[in-house]
Amino acid sequence: MDGDAFDEVMASLDPPMAVVTAATDGRDGPDNERAGCLVGFHAQSSIDPPQHAVWLSKANHTYRVALLAEHLAVHLLADTDADRALAERFGTLSGDDTDKFAGLDVDTGPGGVPVLAACAHRLVVRRVAVVDVGGDHVCFVTEPVAAASSGSFRPLRLAAVTDLVPGHEAEERPQPRTERAGPRVG
């Protein structure tokens, strides 16, 4: 297969960007570990019942937290300076050593999921399946439990954030798991 041709086709699609957040515990408090990352791999995956699929990189702290979470929030980013700043924060910092939520207005959604108050377009979803076929990303198939929007918007696209340097490269897969995303004891 011609890898360059594949890359060219995929780049031409220019997917909309989103920030996905997760939490390890269903309540707000010190045991509730939060995580979030910038994603370009997400899409509606069923009409009836409504479902949305999100692919998370195995290298990201958010992936490890999402494995322990029942709910995720998918914050659909608009092509605005404020949402570009969210893309930069959640796309370039590593949750392994940074609290990406520090200084942000964050609400607690169903299942304890962090919801970015400044993001006007979002879904809160419940995980129904996790599909790992061996690649560097894992698919979380979800069903919506809440949605918010301030109306029609122009999405922030991949082409607008290609200058961002990711907090982790795709081939990074922390071993052993970080303490922040490690299993709960006790």
One Martini backbone bead per residue (centre of mass of N, CA, C, O) as a GRO file, in nm:
protein
  186
    1MET     BB    1   0.100   0.034   0.018
    2ASP     BB    2   0.043   0.383  -0.006
    3GLY     BB    3   0.110   0.591   0.251
    4ASP     BB    4   0.093   0.873   0.118
    5ALA     BB    5  -0.194   0.845   0.005
    6PHE     BB    6  -0.334   0.798   0.269
    7ASP     BB    7  -0.247   1.065   0.405
    8GLU     BB    8  -0.381   1.249   0.192
    9VAL     BB    9  -0.671   1.159   0.230
   10MET     BB   10  -0.693   1.217   0.535
   11ALA     BB   11  -0.616   1.523   0.521
   12SER     BB   12  -0.865   1.602   0.339
   13LEU     BB   13  -1.090   1.564   0.562
   14ASP     BB   14  -1.064   1.747   0.807
   15PRO     BB   15  -1.135   1.710   1.104
   16PRO     BB   16  -1.294   1.758   1.382
   17MET     BB   17  -1.247   1.889   1.696
   18ALA     BB   18  -1.185   1.753   2.034
   19VAL     BB   19  -1.260   1.730   2.380
   20VAL     BB   20  -1.180   1.471   2.602
   21THR     BB   21  -1.336   1.355   2.901
   22ALA     BB   22  -1.248   1.210   3.230
   23ALA     BB   23  -1.332   0.979   3.507
   24THR     BB   24  -1.278   0.734   3.768
   25ASP     BB   25  -1.524   0.862   3.926
   26GLY     BB   26  -1.872   0.923   4.037
   27ARG     BB   27  -1.726   1.160   4.202
   28ASP     BB   28  -1.650   1.437   4.375
   29GLY     BB   29  -1.295   1.432   4.448
   30PRO     BB   30  -0.988   1.296   4.543
   31ASP     BB   31  -1.061   1.011   4.379
   32ASN     BB   32  -1.102   1.193   4.118
   33GLU     BB   33  -0.973   1.134   3.818
   34ARG     BB   34  -0.863   1.352   3.567
   35ALA     BB   35  -0.912   1.388   3.203
   36GLY     BB   36  -0.766   1.518   2.883
   37CYS     BB   37  -0.811   1.544   2.515
   38LEU     BB   38  -0.719   1.571   2.190
   39VAL     BB   39  -0.942   1.504   1.906
   40GLY     BB   40  -1.004   1.358   1.559
   41PHE     BB   41  -1.135   1.075   1.648
   42HIS     BB   42  -1.473   1.116   1.553
   43ALA     BB   43  -1.824   0.983   1.547
   44GLN     BB   44  -2.099   0.902   1.426
   45SER     BB   45  -2.234   0.543   1.458
   46SER     BB   46  -2.552   0.602   1.510
   47ILE     BB   47  -2.902   0.656   1.493
   48ASP     BB   48  -3.047   0.362   1.590
   49PRO     BB   49  -2.910   0.429   1.818
   50PRO     BB   50  -2.749   0.676   1.946
   51GLN     BB   51  -2.400   0.723   1.844
   52HIS     BB   52  -2.053   0.761   1.960
   53ALA     BB   53  -1.718   0.769   1.843
   54VAL     BB   54  -1.397   0.722   2.015
   55TRP     BB   55  -1.048   0.777   1.969
   56LEU     BB   56  -0.778   0.668   2.177
   57SER     BB   57  -0.469   0.703   2.282
   58LYS     BB   58  -0.245   0.491   2.443
   59ALA     BB   59  -0.048   0.734   2.535
   60ASN     BB   60  -0.274   0.853   2.703
   61HIS     BB   61  -0.406   0.936   3.002
   62THR     BB   62  -0.705   0.933   2.911
   63TYR     BB   63  -0.722   0.638   2.835
   64ARG     BB   64  -0.668   0.521   3.121
   65VAL     BB   65  -0.914   0.662   3.250
   66ALA     BB   66  -1.142   0.565   3.052
   67LEU     BB   67  -1.126   0.263   3.136
   68LEU     BB   68  -1.259   0.362   3.434
   69ALA     BB   69  -1.499   0.487   3.283
   70GLU     BB   70  -1.843   0.552   3.202
   71HIS     BB   71  -1.786   0.853   3.123
   72LEU     BB   72  -1.796   1.110   2.871
   73ALA     BB   73  -1.668   1.410   2.718
   74VAL     BB   74  -1.765   1.592   2.417
   75HIS     BB   75  -1.588   1.870   2.293
   76LEU     BB   76  -1.686   2.082   2.050
   77LEU     BB   77  -1.495   2.274   1.841
   78ALA     BB   78  -1.457   2.596   1.760
   79ASP     BB   79  -1.360   2.864   1.539
   80THR     BB   80  -1.188   2.990   1.800
   81ASP     BB   81  -0.977   3.121   2.025
   82ALA     BB   82  -1.080   2.969   2.276
   83ASP     BB   83  -1.080   2.679   2.146
   84ARG     BB   84  -0.783   2.684   2.062
   85ALA     BB   85  -0.678   2.695   2.354
   86LEU     BB   86  -0.796   2.420   2.433
   87ALA     BB   87  -0.641   2.257   2.224
   88GLU     BB   88  -0.362   2.329   2.330
   89ARG     BB   89  -0.388   2.228   2.619
   90PHE     BB   90  -0.503   1.924   2.544
   91GLY     BB   91  -0.261   1.866   2.315
   92THR     BB   92   0.035   1.954   2.467
   93LEU     BB   93  -0.028   1.831   2.730
   94SER     BB   94   0.042   1.620   3.006
   95GLY     BB   95  -0.144   1.428   3.237
   96ASP     BB   96   0.099   1.295   3.391
   97ASP     BB   97   0.205   1.621   3.493
   98THR     BB   98  -0.082   1.773   3.439
   99ASP     BB   99  -0.337   2.004   3.516
  100LYS     BB  100  -0.562   2.091   3.270
  101PHE     BB  101  -0.795   2.225   3.472
  102ALA     BB  102  -0.645   2.453   3.567
  103GLY     BB  103  -0.841   2.752   3.573
  104LEU     BB  104  -1.105   2.617   3.504
  105ASP     BB  105  -1.442   2.583   3.423
  106VAL     BB  106  -1.579   2.301   3.605
  107ASP     BB  107  -1.804   2.060   3.569
  108THR     BB  108  -2.028   1.803   3.684
  109GLY     BB  109  -2.124   1.520   3.543
  110PRO     BB  110  -2.215   1.238   3.465
  111GLY     BB  111  -2.020   1.025   3.653
  112GLY     BB  112  -1.804   1.279   3.703
  113VAL     BB  113  -1.761   1.430   3.454
  114PRO     BB  114  -1.585   1.665   3.297
  115VAL     BB  115  -1.707   2.001   3.225
  116LEU     BB  116  -1.664   2.254   2.997
  117ALA     BB  117  -1.813   2.555   3.028
  118ALA     BB  118  -1.685   2.709   2.765
  119CYS     BB  119  -1.818   2.475   2.603
  120ALA     BB  120  -2.104   2.486   2.392
  121HIS     BB  121  -2.026   2.195   2.253
  122ARG     BB  122  -2.180   1.889   2.379
  123LEU     BB  123  -2.117   1.557   2.509
  124VAL     BB  124  -2.262   1.310   2.710
  125VAL     BB  125  -2.131   0.981   2.764
  126ARG     BB  126  -2.180   0.628   2.744
  127ARG     BB  127  -2.027   0.343   2.773
  128VAL     BB  128  -2.060   0.030   2.560
  129ALA     BB  129  -1.766   0.010   2.416
  130VAL     BB  130  -1.446  -0.159   2.353
  131VAL     BB  131  -1.206  -0.127   2.077
  132ASP     BB  132  -0.920  -0.348   2.012
  133VAL     BB  133  -0.702  -0.399   1.711
  134GLY     BB  134  -0.379  -0.297   1.777
  135GLY     BB  135  -0.347  -0.013   1.769
  136ASP     BB  136  -0.290   0.326   1.886
  137HIS     BB  137  -0.606   0.305   1.901
  138VAL     BB  138  -0.922   0.330   2.082
  139CYS     BB  139  -1.259   0.237   2.081
  140PHE     BB  140  -1.538   0.435   2.193
  141VAL     BB  141  -1.854   0.335   2.245
  142THR     BB  142  -2.144   0.553   2.255
  143GLU     BB  143  -2.403   0.715   2.454
  144PRO     BB  144  -2.615   0.959   2.498
  145VAL     BB  145  -2.714   1.172   2.800
  146ALA     BB  146  -2.604   1.457   2.690
  147ALA     BB  147  -2.668   1.796   2.555
  148ALA     BB  148  -2.500   2.089   2.399
  149SER     BB  149  -2.601   2.411   2.243
  150SER     BB  150  -2.576   2.741   2.068
  151GLY     BB  151  -2.563   2.626   1.782
  152SER     BB  152  -2.439   2.690   1.507
  153PHE     BB  153  -2.107   2.586   1.377
  154ARG     BB  154  -1.762   2.621   1.325
  155PRO     BB  155  -1.524   2.402   1.316
  156LEU     BB  156  -1.243   2.285   1.437
  157ARG     BB  157  -0.965   2.190   1.253
  158LEU     BB  158  -0.688   2.017   1.191
  159ALA     BB  159  -0.548   2.240   1.012
  160ALA     BB  160  -0.551   2.448   1.273
  161VAL     BB  161  -0.345   2.225   1.459
  162THR     BB  162  -0.065   2.125   1.323
  163ASP     BB  163   0.136   2.301   1.515
  164LEU     BB  164   0.097   2.111   1.735
  165VAL     BB  165   0.255   1.957   2.012
  166PRO     BB  166   0.235   1.672   2.149
  167GLY     BB  167   0.247   1.525   2.465
  168HIS     BB  168   0.233   1.262   2.278
  169GLU     BB  169   0.328   1.008   2.107
  170ALA     BB  170   0.184   0.734   1.964
  171GLU     BB  171   0.425   0.526   2.060
  172GLU     BB  172   0.354   0.598   2.342
  173ARG     BB  173   0.355   0.356   2.626
  174PRO     BB  174   0.326   0.350   2.938
  175GLN     BB  175   0.578   0.173   3.137
  176PRO     BB  176   0.434   0.176   3.369
  177ARG     BB  177   0.180   0.285   3.492
  178THR     BB  178   0.074   0.551   3.617
  179GLU     BB  179  -0.015   0.658   3.920
  180ARG     BB  180  -0.263   0.832   3.834
  181ALA     BB  181  -0.371   0.555   3.649
  182GLY     BB  182  -0.389   0.355   3.851
  183PRO     BB  183  -0.496   0.131   4.049
  184ARG     BB  184  -0.711   0.076   4.292
  185VAL     BB  185  -0.671   0.073   4.649
  186GLY     BB  186  -0.911  -0.045   4.894
   0.00000   0.00000   0.00000
